[in-house]
């Protein structure tokens, strides 16, 4: 193999289970297992290419780099830190036991060079990789990772439609993209009691979502799929139906037919034009055509996105609730010639920002034991910690019944400032007492209240106009490093593409020790605290109220 080999279909990666480690600390052991878990065939979209999700989001730059990371983590001393530059281990330094065991930077480019052509040039030279969000930061947990956020979003959509509960009963949602992120949408809609029709060009993705319990059924025939979805809407039945097709063709066709659509969104891999199949190119020719002439492919892709988004705007004009779900499709459609692309909002300003003002966001954890019973025990612990949070209890019940574990058993729920650390400390106590069979890894999505600058998604339409200020995620990463996180990452691009976001992640291990308890209390208080801080600074009164009530020190409040 060459130093930059990124395809190897002979490998099957699976993380070790249990409470026996081969690394010299649980911080390093956890990082190794979560890296491996990202590439588990149950978890990754294309593990043979090191791609975890999002079309091109990799866990490591090459198989040689992956091997070197694993080898280094096993040798890493408890007071050393491994530096990883865009998926390649580049150095080990003596630090201290409170320092992260791994510091990761992915896909970061200087402003004037932050374009897809320049990124691809550098990637072709083997100098960088696209880390997405939780792919290159080793805390992806399969489709469940985005499920609760999607569930929360559709619950908010239901309320916006006038429902007095979290119910979409009697409605039909149209969406597209059934990959690692978008694949959560059908289950999120049905958990909210609605019917949904989801379009994808890749039949294998739809098949995988059916196998994993995220999608009820799929069809190759559009007439059949539409009939099934409309019948479910009319009957008030919660049903998810997939259809094989190109959204740029299917959305306009459904509009032409007058199919009764109530909600429209999209989660194709539109952030990268090469990961979106244009009209007129066969699925089996996708990769070869993109490689043959990437610039021409990009132009055709954007033109197709323009048709896709034009149909979404027309659905909005017809009375549907329409929103961008954070994949940059509006920006790409505008580049493709559709000037009205931004006539519908992003999901954060439309539905989620009030939660971000409280520091609420996606808190996730994985059981290194590999035993689902450890997750069920933590579910019960979360319910006991927050007895009055009815929405949280409803989510935990639904997740326990419906969510299929992929790779290491894991869970996600939304918790806020002065809540997350309570969960972390409780988990650490459970590890120490033996109630849990092995340590717990605690992290989050990069899509969080204080960890991202993304003007087309998390920071769209900020009250003070600070959408593009990227100091906030940098401060978040620095603070988590200073607070004792087990590994910290700082990425560029994520789910919206090169030039459009800067975002940070942290992971902290609950290994049952007193030291871990100290770290967990600091990290899981400070990390969501940056979300409250960021929204206080932007002028949100609710965030100011939360800061006062919960004792967050803001010098100029």
C-alpha positions in Angstrom: 0.0 0.0 0.0 1.0 3.6 -0.6 1.1 6.1 2.2 -2.3 7.5 1.0 -4.3 4.4 0.4 -8.0 5.2 1.1 -9.6 2.1 -0.3 -9.3 -1.3 1.2 -12.2 -3.7 1.0 -10.3 -6.5 2.7 -10.7 -4.9 6.2 -13.5 -5.2 8.7 -13.1 -2.9 11.7 -14.9 -3.5 14.9 -14.2 -1.9 18.3 -13.2 -4.1 21.3 -15.9 -4.6 24.0 -15.5 -5.0 27.7 -13.5 -3.6 30.6 -10.0 -4.8 29.6 -8.0 -2.2 27.8 -4.8 -2.5 25.7 -4.0 1.2 25.9 -2.3 2.7 28.9 -5.3 4.9 29.9 -9.1 4.8 29.4 -8.8 8.1 27.6 -6.6 6.6 24.9 -8.5 3.3 24.9 -11.8 5.1 24.5 -10.5 7.2 21.6 -9.2 4.1 19.9 -12.5 2.2 20.3 -14.6 5.1 19.1 -12.4 5.6 16.1 -12.9 1.9 15.3 -16.6 2.1 16.0 -16.9 4.9 13.4 -15.6 2.4 10.8 -17.8 -0.6 12.0 -19.8 -1.8 9.0 -22.9 -1.3 11.1 -22.1 2.3 11.5 -20.1 3.6 8.5 -21.5 4.3 5.1 -18.4 3.2 3.2 -15.9 1.8 5.7 -13.7 0.4 2.9 -13.0 4.0 1.9 -12.8 5.3 5.6 -16.0 7.2 4.9 -18.3 7.4 7.9 -21.2 9.6 6.6 -22.0 12.7 4.7 -20.7 11.4 1.4 -17.0 12.1 2.1 -16.7 12.4 5.9 -13.7 10.3 6.9 -12.5 8.9 10.2 -8.8 8.9 9.1 -6.9 10.2 6.0 -5.7 6.8 4.9 -5.4 3.3 6.1 -1.8 3.8 6.9 -2.7 6.8 9.0 -5.5 4.8 10.7 -3.0 2.1 11.6 -0.5 4.6 13.0 -3.3 6.3 15.1 -4.3 2.9 16.6 -0.7 2.0 17.3 0.1 5.4 18.8 -3.0 5.3 21.1 -1.9 2.0 22.5 1.5 3.4 23.3 0.4 6.8 24.5 1.3 7.6 28.1 -1.4 9.0 30.5 0.4 12.3 30.4 0.9 12.5 26.7 -1.2 14.1 23.9 -1.5 12.9 20.3 -2.0 15.5 17.6 -4.0 14.6 14.5 -4.0 16.8 11.5 -6.8 16.1 9.1 -6.8 12.4 9.9 -3.1 11.9 10.1 -1.2 11.5 13.4 1.6 14.1 13.3 3.1 14.2 16.8 3.0 13.1 20.4 3.8 15.6 23.2 4.3 15.5 26.9 1.5 17.4 28.6 -0.3 16.3 31.8 -3.1 14.0 33.0 -5.7 16.8 32.8 -4.8 17.5 29.1 -6.7 15.7 26.3 -5.2 12.5 25.1 -6.0 13.6 21.5 -6.3 17.0 19.8 -7.8 16.9 16.3 -8.0 19.5 13.6 -9.8 18.6 10.3 -10.2 20.3 7.0 -9.2 23.8 8.2 -8.1 26.2 5.5 -7.1 29.9 5.5 -10.1 32.1 4.5 -9.1 33.0 0.9 -8.2 29.4 0.2 -11.4 27.9 1.7 -13.0 26.7 -1.5 -14.0 23.2 -2.7 -11.5 23.3 -5.7 -8.6 24.2 -3.4 -9.7 21.6 -0.8 -9.9 18.9 -3.4 -6.5 19.8 -4.9 -4.9 19.5 -1.4 -6.9 16.3 -0.7 -5.7 14.8 -4.0 -2.1 15.5 -2.8 -2.8 13.5 0.4 -2.5 16.6 2.6 -6.0 16.8 4.1 -9.4 15.1 4.4 -13.0 16.1 5.0 -13.8 15.3 8.7 -17.5 16.2 8.6 -18.6 16.7 12.2 -18.5 13.5 14.2 -16.7 11.4 11.6 -13.3 12.9 12.0 -13.8 13.5 15.7 -14.6 9.8 16.4 -17.9 10.2 18.2 -20.4 9.2 15.5 -23.0 6.7 16.8 -24.9 5.8 13.7 -28.1 7.3 12.5 -29.4 7.6 16.1 -26.8 10.4 16.5 -29.0 12.9 14.7 -32.3 11.2 15.5 -33.3 13.1 18.6 -32.5 16.5 17.2 -34.6 15.6 14.1 -37.3 14.3 16.4 -37.2 17.6 18.4 -37.3 19.6 15.1 -40.4 17.8 13.8 -42.1 18.1 17.2 -41.6 21.9 16.9 -42.9 21.7 13.3 -46.0 20.0 14.7 -46.5 22.8 17.2 -46.0 25.4 14.5 -48.9 23.8 12.5 -51.2 24.4 15.5 -50.9 21.0 17.1 -51.2 21.2 20.9 -49.0 18.1 21.3 -45.9 16.8 19.6 -48.0 15.1 16.9 -47.9 15.2 13.1 -50.8 12.8 12.9 -52.7 13.3 9.7 -49.8 15.1 7.9 -47.5 14.0 5.1 -43.8 15.1 5.1 -41.7 15.1 1.9 -37.9 14.9 2.2 -34.9 13.4 0.5 -31.6 11.9 1.5 -31.5 8.6 3.5 -27.8 8.6 4.4 -26.2 8.6 7.8 -27.8 11.9 8.7 -30.9 12.0 6.6 -31.8 8.4 7.4 -33.0 9.6 10.8 -35.8 11.7 9.2 -38.4 8.9 8.5 -38.2 7.5 12.1 -38.3 11.1 13.6 -41.5 11.8 11.7 -43.2 8.5 12.6 -42.2 9.0 16.3 -44.2 12.2 16.0 -47.1 10.2 14.5 -46.8 11.5 11.0 -46.5 10.0 7.5 -43.4 10.6 5.4 -42.2 10.1 1.9 -38.4 10.1 1.5 -36.5 10.1 -1.8 -33.0 8.7 -2.4 -31.1 7.9 -5.6 -29.2 5.1 -3.8 -31.4 2.1 -3.2 -28.9 0.5 -0.9 -29.4 3.4 1.6 -33.1 2.9 1.6 -32.6 -0.8 2.1 -30.2 -0.2 5.0 -32.7 2.1 6.8 -35.4 -0.5 6.5 -33.0 -3.2 7.9 -32.0 -0.8 10.8 -35.6 0.1 11.7 -35.5 3.7 10.6 -37.7 3.3 7.5 -40.8 1.1 7.3 -40.7 0.3 3.5 -39.5 1.5 0.2 -40.5 1.2 -3.5 -38.8 1.6 -6.8 -42.1 2.8 -8.3 -43.2 6.4 -7.6 -46.9 5.8 -8.0 -46.8 3.0 -5.4 -44.8 5.0 -3.0 -47.1 8.0 -3.3 -50.2 6.0 -2.9 -48.9 4.3 0.3 -47.8 7.6 1.8 -51.1 9.5 1.0 -53.2 6.6 2.3 -51.2 6.7 5.6 -51.8 10.5 5.8 -55.5 10.1 5.2 -55.8 7.3 7.8 -53.8 9.3 10.4 -51.2 6.5 10.3 -47.6 6.8 11.2 -45.8 5.3 8.2 -42.5 6.0 6.5 -42.2 5.2 2.8 -39.0 5.5 0.7 -38.8 5.8 -3.0 -35.8 5.3 -5.3 -35.4 8.5 -7.4 -33.7 11.8 -7.9 -35.2 14.5 -5.7 -34.5 17.1 -8.3 -37.0 15.2 -10.5 -39.3 13.8 -7.9 -40.1 17.0 -6.0 -41.3 18.9 -9.1 -43.3 15.9 -10.2 -45.1 15.6 -6.9 -45.8 19.3 -7.1 -47.2 18.9 -10.7 -49.4 16.1 -9.5 -50.8 18.1 -6.6 -49.8 15.5 -4.0 -51.1 16.8 -0.6 -47.8 17.6 1.1 -47.9 19.4 4.5 -44.1 19.6 5.4 -41.1 19.7 3.1 -37.4 19.6 3.9 -34.3 17.9 2.5 -31.1 16.2 3.8 -29.2 15.1 0.7 -25.5 15.6 0.7 -25.9 19.0 -1.0 -23.0 20.6 1.0 -20.7 19.0 -1.5 -21.9 19.2 -5.2 -19.9 16.1 -6.0 -22.0 14.2 -3.5 -25.3 15.2 -5.1 -26.3 13.3 -8.3 -27.4 15.7 -11.1 -30.4 15.0 -13.4 -29.3 13.1 -16.4 -26.4 11.1 -14.9 -27.0 7.5 -14.2 -26.4 6.4 -10.6 -23.9 3.8 -11.7 -21.9 6.6 -13.5 -21.9 9.0 -10.6 -18.4 8.4 -9.3 -16.7 8.2 -12.7 -18.4 11.3 -14.0 -17.5 13.3 -10.8 -13.9 12.3 -11.2 -13.7 12.9 -14.9 -14.7 16.5 -14.8 -15.5 17.8 -11.3 -16.1 21.4 -12.3 -18.7 20.4 -15.0 -20.3 18.0 -12.6 -20.5 20.7 -10.0 -22.3 23.0 -12.4 -24.8 20.3 -13.3 -25.3 19.4 -9.7 -26.1 23.0 -8.7 -28.5 23.3 -11.6 -30.3 20.2 -10.4 -30.4 21.6 -6.8 -31.9 24.8 -8.3 -34.8 22.7 -9.7 -35.1 20.8 -6.3 -35.2 24.0 -4.3 -37.6 25.8 -6.7 -40.1 23.0 -6.1 -39.6 23.4 -2.3 -40.4 27.2 -2.6 -43.5 26.3 -4.7 -44.6 23.9 -2.0 -44.3 26.7 0.5 -46.3 29.0 -1.7 -49.0 26.2 -1.8 -49.2 26.3 2.0 -46.7 23.7 3.2 -44.2 24.3 6.1 -40.8 24.2 4.3 -37.4 24.5 5.9 -33.7 23.9 5.1 -32.3 21.1 7.3 -28.7 22.3 7.3 -27.1 20.9 4.2 -26.4 24.2 2.3 -28.9 23.3 -0.5 -30.2 26.8 -0.6 -26.7 28.3 -1.2 -25.9 25.7 -3.8 -29.3 26.2 -5.6 -28.6 30.0 -5.7 -25.2 29.3 -7.3 -27.2 27.1 -9.7 -29.3 30.0 -10.8 -32.3 30.0 -8.6 -32.4 33.5 -7.0 -35.3 32.8 -4.6 -33.5 29.9 -2.8 -33.5 31.6 0.6 -37.3 32.2 0.7 -37.7 29.5 3.3 -35.8 29.4 6.6 -33.2 27.1 8.1 -34.4 24.8 10.9 -32.4 26.5 13.7 -33.9 30.0 13.5 -37.3 28.5 12.6 -37.6 25.8 15.4 -34.5 25.2 17.6 -32.9 28.5 18.7 -34.9 28.8 21.9 -33.3 25.5 23.1 -29.8 26.7 22.1 -30.4 29.8 24.3 -30.6 27.4 27.3 -27.4 25.6 26.3 -29.6 22.6 25.3 -28.3 20.3 22.6 -27.3 16.8 21.6 -25.7 15.0 24.6 -24.7 11.5 23.6 -22.9 8.6 25.2 -21.7 5.1 24.2 -21.1 1.9 26.3 -17.6 0.6 25.9 -18.8 -2.7 27.4 -20.8 -3.3 24.2 -23.7 -4.5 26.4 -27.1 -2.9 25.6 -28.0 -3.3 29.2 -25.5 -0.6 30.2 -27.4 1.8 27.9 -30.8 0.8 29.4 -29.3 1.4 32.9 -28.2 4.9 31.9 -31.7 5.5 30.4 -33.2 4.8 33.8 -30.6 7.0 35.5 -31.4 10.0 33.2 -35.1 9.6 33.8 -34.5 9.6 37.6 -32.2 12.7 37.4 -34.8 14.7 35.5 -38.2 13.5 36.8 -40.1 16.6 35.6 -38.9 16.6 32.0 -41.9 15.0 30.3 -40.5 15.4 26.8 -37.3 13.8 27.8 -39.1 10.8 29.4 -41.2 10.4 26.2 -38.1 10.4 24.1 -36.3 7.8 26.3 -39.3 5.5 26.1 -39.6 5.9 22.3 -35.9 5.4 21.8 -35.9 2.3 24.0 -38.7 0.8 21.9 -37.7 1.9 18.4 -33.9 2.6 18.1 -31.7 -0.1 16.7 -28.2 0.1 18.0 -25.4 0.3 15.4 -21.9 -0.6 16.6 -21.3 0.1 20.2 -24.6 0.6 22.0 -25.3 4.3 22.5 -27.9 6.8 23.3 -28.6 10.5 22.8 -30.8 13.0 24.4 -31.0 16.8 24.6 -29.8 18.3 27.9 -28.7 21.9 28.7 -26.5 24.0 30.9 -26.3 22.8 34.5 -27.9 19.5 33.4 -25.3 17.6 31.4 -22.7 17.4 34.2 -25.3 15.8 36.5 -25.7 12.9 34.0 -21.9 12.6 33.6 -21.3 12.4 37.3 -24.1 9.8 37.7 -22.6 7.7 34.9 -19.2 7.9 36.5 -20.6 6.7 39.8 -22.3 3.8 38.0 -19.0 2.7 36.5 -17.2 3.0 39.9 -19.9 0.9 41.6 -19.9 -1.8 38.9 -23.5 -1.1 38.0 -22.1 -0.5 34.5 -19.8 -3.1 33.1 -17.2 -0.7 31.6 -16.6 3.0 31.1 -18.9 5.3 29.3 -17.8 7.7 26.6 -19.7 11.0 26.7 -19.7 13.4 23.8 -22.0 15.4 21.5 -22.7 16.4 18.0 -20.8 19.4 16.8 -24.3 20.8 16.0 -24.6 22.3 19.5 -25.5 25.7 21.0 -22.0 27.1 21.6 -19.7 25.0 19.4 -20.3 26.2 15.9 -20.3 29.2 13.5 -22.4 28.3 10.5 -24.4 31.1 8.8 -26.5 28.6 6.8 -27.4 26.5 9.8 -26.8 26.9 13.6 -26.0 30.6 13.5 -28.3 31.7 10.7 -30.1 35.0 11.4 -28.5 35.7 14.7 -30.2 38.6 16.5 -27.1 40.8 16.4 -26.0 39.8 12.9 -23.0 37.8 14.2 -23.8 34.8 12.0 -20.2 34.4 10.6 -18.2 35.2 13.7 -16.0 32.1 14.2 -14.4 33.1 17.5 -17.1 31.2 19.4 -16.2 27.6 18.3 -12.5 28.4 18.8 -13.2 29.5 22.3 -15.3 26.4 22.9 -12.5 24.1 21.8 -9.9 26.0 23.9 -12.2 25.9 27.0 -12.9 22.2 26.6 -9.2 21.5 26.3 -8.5 23.6 29.5 -11.4 21.8 31.3 -10.1 18.3 31.0 -11.9 16.7 28.0 -10.5 13.4 26.8 -10.2 14.5 23.2 -11.1 17.8 21.5 -11.6 18.5 17.8 -11.8 21.7 15.7 -13.2 21.3 12.1 -14.1 23.3 9.1 -17.0 22.6 6.7 -19.1 20.0 8.5 -22.5 19.4 7.0 -22.6 22.6 5.1 -19.4 22.5 3.1 -16.0 24.1 2.7 -16.0 27.9 3.5 -19.3 27.8 5.4 -18.7 26.7 9.0 -16.2 26.3 11.8 -17.2 23.9 14.6 -15.7 22.1 17.6 -16.3 18.9 19.5 -15.4 17.3 22.8 -15.5 13.8 24.3 -15.0 12.9 27.9 -14.7 9.5 29.4 -16.4 8.3 32.6 -14.1 5.6 33.9 -15.3 5.6 37.5 -12.3 7.5 39.0 -12.3 10.6 41.1 -10.2 12.3 38.5 -12.8 11.5 35.8 -15.5 13.0 38.1 -13.6 16.3 38.3 -13.1 16.5 34.6 -16.7 15.6 33.8 -18.1 18.2 36.1 -16.0 20.9 34.5 -16.3 19.9 30.9 -20.0 19.1 31.0 -20.8 22.4 32.8 -18.5 24.6 30.7 -19.2 23.1 27.3 -23.0 23.9 27.2 -22.2 27.1 29.1 -20.5 28.5 26.0 -23.9 28.2 24.3 -25.6 30.3 26.8 -22.7 32.8 26.7 -22.8 33.0 23.0 -26.6 33.8 22.9 -26.3 36.2 25.8 -23.7 38.1 23.8 -26.0 38.1 20.7 -28.8 39.8 22.8 -31.2 37.0 23.5 -33.2 37.9 26.6 -34.0 34.2 27.4 -30.3 33.4 27.4 -29.7 36.3 29.8 -32.3 35.0 32.1 -30.8 31.5 32.0 -27.3 32.9 32.8 -28.7 34.9 35.8 -30.8 32.0 37.1 -28.0 29.4 36.8 -25.1 31.5 37.9 -23.1 31.8 34.7 -20.6 34.7 35.0 -20.8 37.1 32.0 -18.7 40.2 32.7 -20.8 42.6 30.6 -24.2 41.2 31.3 
